[in-house]
Amino acid sequence: MDKKVNYDPSFATEVYNNVDYGEEIKMCMQCGVCAASCPLSLEMDYPPRQIFALIRAGKREEVLGSRSIMLCTSCYSCKVRCPRKVPVVDVMHGLANYALKKGFVPRKNTANFGREFWAQIYRLGRIDEKDLPRRYFFADGLLEGVKNTIGFMDIGMKMLFHKRMKLLPEGKIKGISALRKMLDKASQMGKGGAKE
Amino acid sequence: MKYFLYWGCSLEASGANYLASLEPVCKALGMEFEEIEDWNCCGASISYVGANDLAIKVLNARNLAIAEKKGRYDIIAPCSSCYIQMNKVNHEIQTDPDLARKVNAALAEGGMGYKGGIKVRHIQDVLFNDVGIEKIKAKVKRPLNGLKVAGYVGCQSVRPFGEYDSVEKPSVQDKILSALGAEAVEFPKKMRCCGSGIFLSEMDLCLGLVRNILEDAVNHGAEIISTVCPMCSMNLELYQERINKKFGTDFDIPIVYLTQLMAVSFGMDMKSGAALDYNTIPPEYAIRAALGH
């Protein structure tokens, strides 16, 4: 009986060409040190090592829809330990960015939070730590927003009473329009963007 | 000793006690700071959701370019997320000519350019290597008399390059703590991640990470935990009640910045110098007990 499995390399090629740091996974030798080092690997459906194997096996939906690619805390344990020098953190971030661009939402809350985070950088040049949670809490509508805000009052009040909240709203940096031009250019030039 | 201080967004808000204590402490040690004029956010850990990698690099390169144009001092980034972002981008630009070209093409859109002539450093690095333990010791007027401190290094303050300390078993913070007269408590989770930038959006999962860190520190005898990162500090300090509720624990351990302990031991005022009143779990009791007040 023929037990040969034919892998479809098209998804791997898609990742190498379009995902930031995607081609780095070619170095992975499936040792699993990344999975053993990750603080949240037990919460993942596929730890990083398996994600890389699934990419090679052509499992597009499984990878781009996997919660794992958005559970990276950016602690860099995997990156400093990988014996093949795969920058696992950067690959996971690249995969998350790519999945969201392609319409997958591996983790809704982090997607909402991250989108507001970047939108604020683009709008102001800095992060306003009061405004960001507010926008994040209301990302799913008014009702959810009110519920989230009330649920976070204990933490917010502590910060307010202990001078850990900036009362004035954060203004735009002076060079905001120049910064936006730079970021727009970088978005076009980057992997998966329009070419240079 | 002159440096650019890139304090970043958090140190103006949730990490205000870090900046408030860092400035007088560094001044006492003879350091001089210049702000990076009109600096922007580093993009921290979560920007990848909205931006590609090159945009995040350009965001950081703008700060580097402003600093380089103004002078050639090293940049100190006290926030570990700022440090890892900026330092990583800087290294990549310095070692990858193709990337440097792309970054500069984008910077040029805003009339800027970066040659790669700046160094980015964490405050622990500067305190340990430029100032030095002896000079820190010489400034100590009120030794912390064996106060048991767990020096929580966190995940991003030494990684990914390990330029000034071990990426697995760091010791710099403990050496500084010892210089202040504190007893640096050894605890295995001193570099285990607190959840960092996804804490808020993945709180259910990250509360467990923080519980494990607190438990480890307390079980090894810590009376207080010191940090060098506003994310670490916030995640460890503000959510202890929630952790207690969720896991049936009874944590009530103060979380302070290393620079706050330095300010106290340098004889500065507990409030105006060390900014201890910014902390939500009061550290004064443990500190005063050690000082014998």
Chai-1 contact restraints between the chains, C-beta under 6 A:
chainA,res_idxA,chainB,res_idxB,connection_type,confidence,min_distance_angstrom,max_distance_angstrom,comment,restraint_id
A,D20,B,D53,contact,1.0,0.0,6.0,A-B,restraint_1
A,P39,B,C193,contact,1.0,0.0,6.0,A-B,restraint_2
A,P39,B,L209,contact,1.0,0.0,6.0,A-B,restraint_3
A,E43,B,L205,contact,1.0,0.0,6.0,A-B,restraint_4
A,T73,B,C193,contact,1.0,0.0,6.0,A-B,restraint_5
A,T73,B,G195,contact,1.0,0.0,6.0,A-B,restraint_6
A,T73,B,S196,contact,1.0,0.0,6.0,A-B,restraint_7
A,T73,B,I198,contact,1.0,0.0,6.0,A-B,restraint_8
A,S74,B,S45,contact,1.0,0.0,6.0,A-B,restraint_9
A,S74,B,S196,contact,1.0,0.0,6.0,A-B,restraint_10
A,C75,B,C155,contact,1.0,0.0,6.0,A-B,restraint_11
A,C75,B,C193,contact,1.0,0.0,6.0,A-B,restraint_12
A,Y76,B,R159,contact,1.0,0.0,6.0,A-B,restraint_13
A,Y76,B,P160,contact,1.0,0.0,6.0,A-B,restraint_14
A,K79,B,P160,contact,1.0,0.0,6.0,A-B,restraint_15
A,V80,B,R159,contact,1.0,0.0,6.0,A-B,restraint_16
A,V80,B,P160,contact,1.0,0.0,6.0,A-B,restraint_17
A,V80,B,V167,contact,1.0,0.0,6.0,A-B,restraint_18
A,H93,B,Y48,contact,1.0,0.0,6.0,A-B,restraint_19
A,A96,B,Y48,contact,1.0,0.0,6.0,A-B,restraint_20
A,N97,B,Y48,contact,1.0,0.0,6.0,A-B,restraint_21
A,N109,B,S201,contact,1.0,0.0,6.0,A-B,restraint_22
A,T110,B,I198,contact,1.0,0.0,6.0,A-B,restraint_23
A,T110,B,S201,contact,1.0,0.0,6.0,A-B,restraint_24
A,A111,B,V49,contact,1.0,0.0,6.0,A-B,restraint_25
A,F113,B,S201,contact,1.0,0.0,6.0,A-B,restraint_26
A,G114,B,I46,contact,1.0,0.0,6.0,A-B,restraint_27
A,G114,B,V49,contact,1.0,0.0,6.0,A-B,restraint_28
A,G114,B,G50,contact,1.0,0.0,6.0,A-B,restraint_29
A,R115,B,V49,contact,1.0,0.0,6.0,A-B,restraint_30
A,R115,B,G50,contact,1.0,0.0,6.0,A-B,restraint_31
A,F117,B,I46,contact,1.0,0.0,6.0,A-B,restraint_32
A,W118,B,S47,contact,1.0,0.0,6.0,A-B,restraint_33
A,W118,B,G50,contact,1.0,0.0,6.0,A-B,restraint_34
A,W118,B,A51,contact,1.0,0.0,6.0,A-B,restraint_35
A,I121,B,C41,contact,1.0,0.0,6.0,A-B,restraint_36
A,G125,B,N40,contact,1.0,0.0,6.0,A-B,restraint_37
A,R126,B,C9,contact,1.0,0.0,6.0,A-B,restraint_38
A,R126,B,C41,contact,1.0,0.0,6.0,A-B,restraint_39
A,I127,B,C9,contact,1.0,0.0,6.0,A-B,restraint_40
A,I127,B,C41,contact,1.0,0.0,6.0,A-B,restraint_41
A,E129,B,A13,contact,1.0,0.0,6.0,A-B,restraint_42
A,E129,B,S14,contact,1.0,0.0,6.0,A-B,restraint_43
A,I155,B,L238,contact,1.0,0.0,6.0,A-B,restraint_44
A,K158,B,T280,contact,1.0,0.0,6.0,A-B,restraint_45
A,H162,B,Y278,contact,1.0,0.0,6.0,A-B,restraint_46
A,H162,B,T280,contact,1.0,0.0,6.0,A-B,restraint_47
A,K163,B,A16,contact,1.0,0.0,6.0,A-B,restraint_48
A,K163,B,Y278,contact,1.0,0.0,6.0,A-B,restraint_49
A,R164,B,S14,contact,1.0,0.0,6.0,A-B,restraint_50
A,R164,B,A16,contact,1.0,0.0,6.0,A-B,restraint_51
A,M165,B,A13,contact,1.0,0.0,6.0,A-B,restraint_52
A,K166,B,E12,contact,1.0,0.0,6.0,A-B,restraint_53
A,K166,B,A13,contact,1.0,0.0,6.0,A-B,restraint_54
A,I173,B,D38,contact,1.0,0.0,6.0,A-B,restraint_55
A,I173,B,N40,contact,1.0,0.0,6.0,A-B,restraint_56
A,K174,B,D38,contact,1.0,0.0,6.0,A-B,restraint_57
A,G175,B,D38,contact,1.0,0.0,6.0,A-B,restraint_58
A,A178,B,G110,contact,1.0,0.0,6.0,A-B,restraint_59
A,L179,B,N40,contact,1.0,0.0,6.0,A-B,restraint_60
A,K181,B,E109,contact,1.0,0.0,6.0,A-B,restraint_61
A,K181,B,G110,contact,1.0,0.0,6.0,A-B,restraint_62
A,M182,B,V58,contact,1.0,0.0,6.0,A-B,restraint_63
A,M182,B,A106,contact,1.0,0.0,6.0,A-B,restraint_64
A,M182,B,L107,contact,1.0,0.0,6.0,A-B,restraint_65
A,M182,B,E109,contact,1.0,0.0,6.0,A-B,restraint_66
A,M182,B,G110,contact,1.0,0.0,6.0,A-B,restraint_67
A,L183,B,A55,contact,1.0,0.0,6.0,A-B,restraint_68
A,K185,B,A106,contact,1.0,0.0,6.0,A-B,restraint_69
A,K185,B,E109,contact,1.0,0.0,6.0,A-B,restraint_70
A,A186,B,L54,contact,1.0,0.0,6.0,A-B,restraint_71
A,A186,B,A55,contact,1.0,0.0,6.0,A-B,restraint_72
A,A186,B,V58,contact,1.0,0.0,6.0,A-B,restraint_73
A,A186,B,A106,contact,1.0,0.0,6.0,A-B,restraint_74
A,S187,B,N52,contact,1.0,0.0,6.0,A-B,restraint_75
A,S187,B,A55,contact,1.0,0.0,6.0,A-B,restraint_76
A,M189,B,L54,contact,1.0,0.0,6.0,A-B,restraint_77
A,M189,B,K102,contact,1.0,0.0,6.0,A-B,restraint_78
A,G190,B,N52,contact,1.0,0.0,6.0,A-B,restraint_79
A,G190,B,L54,contact,1.0,0.0,6.0,A-B,restraint_80
